[in-house]
Amino acid sequence: MIGQNDPLWISLPVPALLLDAENRITQINPAAEGFLMTSTKAINGVPVWDKLMVDAPLEEAFKRARENAAPLFVNDVDVGTGDRAPLQCNLQFAPLSGEDGFMLLMISPRELAGRVTQGQSVKSAAKSAIGMAEMLAHEIKNPLAGITGAAQLLSMSLSKDDLELTDLIVSESRRIVGLLEQVEQFGNVTAPKMRAVNVHDVLDRARRSAILGFAADMTVVEDYDPSLPLAMADPDQLLQVIQNLLKNASEAAGAGGGVIRLHTYYEQSLRVRRGGGGKSLPLQIEVIDDGPGLPPDIAGDIFDPFVSGRENGTGLGLALAAKIISDHDGWISVNSAPGRTVFRISLQRAPDTLPETIEEQV
């Protein structure tokens, strides 16, 4: 029988449940405690189908797995708990050898795999574009200055009708210079100065700045978990990311305004595996808007440089946000549909021994 304190059981990165012959839960690992939002003690003896809702008939699958004494896989099913929205998961059933009727059920949310892949690819995808973009930005700015100067000199000897043309040259050249400066900023983000941060302080600073400026017509709702522990982050860089997400949400709503919800919660089961080890990212920040959603043709590439859903967008804001969160060893993801777009940031928890260093700033 699996021991509750068995190191292998504790370190399993996916939610795992031990069921008896009557499909009652006898044990769950720490990842399952986070997924089910409960403890082993509280759930002991509860029928599994009273806690898990799966959009597939599994009783027959359980029966076959027990009869054949062989593992069984069920892929691409929605699994809910009643306390959270369903996630698309892969399920694995494995009868325990020598334990009459006992079954191990493992749940692998596909959302986690997608986020890990995205987190790993952000750095490599961004770096190749950043190097080329920085070089081009540097080389293009010099001739643009000459073009602008020449247009201004020409304007001194032109008629009023022709002045419109030189004014257009000057204004468009300045617009391009502004874009190039954003490209250079994208490549010059310093390494984050990691410290213990109260994310609610950061969110409050971002919210107050937004409602006094670009989000003045929006309703910004705070939906926070007051028990959320401190995060490991650079507060200034995290603020920059949140402000960017708020700005995107307000622009998506348009002139009519809308609702943005800032949501925080703790999800113990979230882990990513990078390099040779894994990192737990339990602190979740969501920026949710009720706008029209992302265009389907770019939804999968929205964090790549120069991909934008707006007509005059530069495509650098979300790429910069992804770069910053990746440098934090966290991840950022998006789930978008008409009427509901959710950008989620997942961060590491600060060690309990570190003091909080972020101070309230207006």
Secondary structure, DSSP 4 states (H G I P E B T S, - for coil): ---TT-HHHHH-SS-EEEE-TTSBEEEE-HHHHHHHTS-HHHHTT-BHHHH-EESS--HHHHHHHHHHTS-EEEEEEEEE-SSS--EEEEEEEEEPTTSTT-EEEEEEEHHHHHHHHHHHHHHHHHHHHHHHHHHHHHHHHHHHHHHHHHHHHHHTTS-HHHHHHHHHHHHHHHHHHHHHHHHHHHHTPPPP--EEE-HHHHHHHHHHHHHTTTTTTSEEEEE--TT---EEE-HHHHHHHHHHHHHHHHHHH-TT--EEEEEEEE-TT-EEEETTEEEE--EEEEEEE-S----TTTGGGTTSTT--SSTT--S-HHHHHHHHHHHTT-EEEEEEETTEEEEEEEEPBPPTTSPB------
